[in-house]
Amino acid sequence: IKKGEFISIVGPSGCGKSTLFKVITGLLTEYTGKVWIEENIVKDKVISYLPQKDLLLPWKTLYENATIPLEIGGIKKEQWEDIITPLIKEFGLSGFEKRYPHELSGGMRQRGGLLRSFLIDSDLMLLDEPFGALDALTRSSMQEWLLKIWNKYNHSILFITHDIEEAIYLSDRIYIMSPRPGKFLDELDIKFPRPRKKDIILSQKFLKYKGKILEKLR
């Protein structure tokens, strides 16, 4: 993965997509071989990881949840507000700082989870189906919002999704995995210019990409 690149991984349920993320982050240690990122073995590298469930701590407010990476990272408490406040606005969470997770909509919770992941000092973000539980309209707006944030801050993103159209719309490249035991079947370069507009999903080129992925997954 290149710096600032957006890569998606698609494949059937149970093929090992989430397991791959656990290996990359070092959460899973029982495997053969080694995983290297920027010439460092993963156990020596901090990775920003948002699992399928946002894992916001229910007894902490949105703002308090956002402070966790800063506290772990050794950032002085008097600096937290200056770091978090601009990002609260950037992530569309203004006015929700004192809300608890159960008081937030699904989309707002995911923004909160992404904010906390973003505050981890890492150039690589792993996002495991972050929009999978959202309704279609919220999901669509969150996709556009994620691209806006990604374009501005230039993080490298590995993104797991079951939604082929989502993968094509968001990604520079897509890796296609086989059923269990999971192997990579193909790599697909997505050649749409950026910034992208939603109307590309109606284009013949988009449909050809979708058809190619579906053919590989059959």
N, C-alpha and C positions, 0 to 999 in steps of 0.2 A: 504494500500500500504506500502510495506517495503522499507527501505532505499536502494537506488540504483536499484529499481525494475522498469521494463518497462511494463506498462499495456496499452492495447488498448481497445477502446470501439467501437463496430460496431453496426449498426442498420440502418433501412430505413430512408429516408429523413423525417424530421419533427417529429421524435420520441422524441426529447428532449436532444440530445447529447450536442449541443452547449449551451442550456439552463442550463444543469447540470454544465458546466464549469462556466457560469455566476454566478450560486449559490455558487460554491466553492470559486470563487474569491471575492465574495461579491458585484459584479456588479448588481446582481438582489437580491432584499431584500424582495420582496413580496412572501413568501413561508412559509409553516408550518414546524415546526421542527427546528433542528439546525445541522450545519455542523461543525465537529471537525477535526482538524489536529494537531497531536502531543499534545493533551490535551489542545489545544487552539481553541476557536471559530474563524471562518474564518475572522470575522471583526477585529480580533486582530493579524492577520497573513498576512505577505506580500507573495503574490504568483506570480511567473513568468508565464505570459500568452501570448501566441502568437495566435491571432485569425486567421480566414481563410485568411484575407487580412493582409499583413505584417504591414501596417500602419506606414511605414517610413515617416517622415515629408519631403515633397517634396522640401522645401526651405533649407534643411540642407544636407550637404554631408554625406556620409556613416560614416565617422569618427565622425562628429558632432552628428549624430543620436546615435552613440554608447555612447556618453558622457552623454546622458540624465539620465540614471539610476544612474550614479555616482553623478551627480549634485543633483538629488532628494535625494540620499542617504547620502548627506553631505560630500562626499569625496572631499578633497582639490584639487583644479584645478591643482596644480603642480604635483599631483600624477597620473593624468588621463593617460598621455602618457605611463608611466611605466606599467599601468594596461592593457591598450587597445592594445598597439603595439604587444605584444606577441600573443594575442588572434586573432588579425587581420590575422597574419600568420597562426595560428592554424585553423582558419575557412576558409582558402583558399581565403582570400580577399586582399592579398598583391598587391599593385599597384592600388587598387580601392578606397583608402581612401578618395580621393578628388572628387570622382564621386558623382553626385546627383542620386537619385533613378531612374529617368527616363532614365538615361544613363546605367543602369544595366540590365542584362538579368534576366529572371524570377528566375533562380536558384541562381544568385548572390543576388537578392533582398531577397530571403528567407534566405540565409546565413546571410545577414545583419540583418534581423528581428530576427533570432535566436541568433545572437551575442548580440543584444540589450537585448533580453529576458534573455540570459545567465548572463548578467552583473547585473541583479537584484539579490539582496542578498536573495536567496531562494533556498532551497534544492529540492523543488518540481517545475517541469515545466509542464504546461498545453499547449499542442500543438494541435490546432484545424485544422485538414486537411492541414498541412503546405505544402504538395506537391501536392495537388489536382489539381492545375492549370498548372502543369508542364507536358511536353511531357514525353513519356515512358522512353527514354534513360536518360534524366536529372533526372527524378524521381528515377530511379534505382541507379544512382550514388549518389544522395542525401541521399537515404536510407543507403547505405554503409558508407557514410561520417558521418551521424547522429550517427550510431552505434559506430563508431570510437571515436567521441567526448564523447558520453555517457559512453563508457567503460573507457575512461581516467579520466573523472571528477566525475563519480558515482552519478549523479543527479537521483532523482526519476522522472519518466516521466509518465504522463497520456496523451494518444495520441488518437485523434479521426480520424477515416478514414472510407471511403466507400469501400476501396480496401481490400478484405479479404486476398489476398496473402501478401499484405504489412503488415497487422496486424500479420499474422503468422510469417513472416520472422523477424519482429522487436521484438516481444513481449515475455515476460515471462508468462503473463496471458492475456486472452481476455475476456471481458464482452460483452455479446450479448443482445441487447435491442429489445423489441417488438415495433410494430407500435404504433402510438399515441392512447391513453395516454401511454407514454413509461414506461415500467417496465423491470427489468433485468430478462431475461429468463434463462440464464445459465452463468457459469464461466468455462473457458477452460484453463487448464495448458498446456503450450507449452514446450515440453520436448526435445528441441534440444540443444546440447552443444554450449557454446560460447568460442571464437568468431565464428560467423556463416559465412558460405560461401553460395554464391548465388545458388550453385547447389543443395541445399536442396529442392528448389522448384520443382525439378523433382522427388523427392523421393515419394514412396508409403505412407510413414508416413505423409508427407506434404499434399498429396492429401486426406488422411483420415481426417485430421484436417479441410481442406477446405470443404469436403463433410458434415461433422458434423455441421459446421457453417451454410452452405447453407440450410441444413435440418431445422435448428432452425428458420431461417429467412423466410421460406416459409409460 
